[in-house]
Amino acid sequence: MAFINDIIIDITRGTQGLTQKSFRPLILKAGDSSATALEKHIASDLTDLTSAGFTSSDDVYKMAAAMFAQSPKPEDIMIVVSPDTIADALDELRESDDNFYAVCITSRTKTDLNAAGTWANANKKFFFGCSSDITSLDSRNVDREAYLIHNNAPGDFPECAWVGQNIPKQPGSTTFKWKRLNGQNASSFTKTELTTIRTSKGQALQEMAGATYVNEGTTTSGEFIDVIVGQDWVEDQLQTDLLSLFLNNEKIALDDSGIAQVEGVVRNVLKRAGDAGIVARASSEDDLKLSDDKVYMSQVFVPRRADLSVNDRANRELKGVRFVYYLAGAIHKVNVNGLITV
């Protein structure tokens, strides 16, 4: 039966999905004389590589195989071959596709490793390098590079296995130390050499009690890798969520109510960072003094409209939003004192 509909429902979705940062691994073969231009491939398994013309004897194939052999493993990997230098190739790649984060290169030379780390640090990426030469760590002090020093079958590309196992995990949920890598063997360094590697802010694959594992998780600056990765995740979440707030509302007023909406976004991101394991849980009385929500150790500070300068209000600029969070961190070393008595 036909009828006149007097009840009209019109639902508009007030959310716009935005692309978040991709922590995708990148394998780069730079300075390749057989390439005439930058070539890019996205591989979700080794079959994709063979379909692109790579063989099991190619370095990039072996590197991808090391990543895909881990559990968990990357959803996909970007493979780039270029005739240019490392920095030029990476600059050109960013112009067309910035959807990568963890950089690995086929080269083992000190100069190339240093160039990749310097580029990553300047472009908010992260470089994972590998070398059998301990002196590769000399004079390096970079937040966004980590070297795995390895002298036993370096052609197995242990740094790629390290990336493949850890980068797919939720930032904050893991530390890069203590990781057992599928298909990788321990280095054969002496204890003195292992000590030198660690004091030089590197790491090695070490065997103890029958287990082979990465014996540290630091950048060449001495910062822990998971701290940098967690920081990048928080920054990306803040940027994405604040953009979503402004895109999905007709207007966010520059008054106390609008400022409160911005504050709410920041607080929500910090809560998710706490849930992820980046921000420490508040438990003691002293911890709770540094916690706004009495769950995680984070605090947010925002101005009132009256606190903003006339010039900032005229320019529609909200200044003075600040936050602090206290790292959950991870245990990398334990000291136990015991007493035996009769």
C-alpha positions, 0 to 999 in steps of 0.5 A: 500500500502506498502511503505518505511518510510523515516520519523522516529520519536523517542521520549524518555521520559526524566522524571523518576517518583520518589516516594515522601514522604508518609504522611500516618497515622500509627496506632500501637498496640505494646506489644500485647501478642496475636501476635507472630510477627509484622503484617501489614495491609493497609486499605482504609476503615473499610471493609478492617479491618474486612476482616483482622480479626479486629472487631468493639470492637478492639481499632485499628478498633475504631482508624481507624473509627475515621480517616475515619469519617473525611472530608477529610480523609486518602486515606489509613491507615497502621495498625501494631500489634506487640508483641514488644515494641513501639520503637522496633516495629517501627524500625522493620517496617521501615526495611520493609516499611517506607511508613508512617508518622503520628504515633498513638498508642493504649496506653494511658500510659505516658511512652508509649506516651513519647516513641513514641514521642521520637522515632518519633523525632529521625526518622523524623516522627510525633507522635500524642498522647492522654491522660486524664492525664495533667502530660503527658506533663511534661518535654516534649520538642519535635518537632515531637510530639503533645498531645491532652489532653482529658477527655471525651470519650477518647475511641473515639480516638480524636487524630486519628480524628485530624490526619485523617482530617489534614494529608491528606491536602496539607502541608501549606494549613492548621493549626492544630488549630480551627479544628472541628472533626466529632464524637468527644465531647468537654473535660470537663476540667475547665478553669484553667486546659485548661490554664495548658494544653496550657501553657504545650504545649498541646491542648484540644477539647474545646467548644465555641459558640456551636462549638467544636474544637481543641484549639491549634496546637503545639508540646510539644516543642512549635513549631507549628505542621504545621511548622514541617509538612511543613518543612518535605514536602519542604525537601522531594520535594527538595530531590526528585526533585534534584534526578530527575535532576541527574537521567534524565540528562546524566550529570550536569556539575560542572560549572556555567551552572550546578550550575544554574540548581541546583538553578532552582530546589531549586527555583521551590520547594520554589515557590511550597511551596509558592503556598501551603501556607508554604512561606509568600507572599511578599507585603510590601516594606520590604517584597519585599527586602526578595523576589527573585521573588517578589512574595514569601518571599524566597531567594536562594544563590548559589556559582559560580564555581570560588568560589568553592575550588579546593578540592571540584571541584576535589571531584565533590561536590557542596557546598554553596547552601543555601536558606531561606524562611519566614513562612506564618504562621497562625492566632491563636490568635486575640486581638481587641481593641474597643472604645464606645463613644457618 
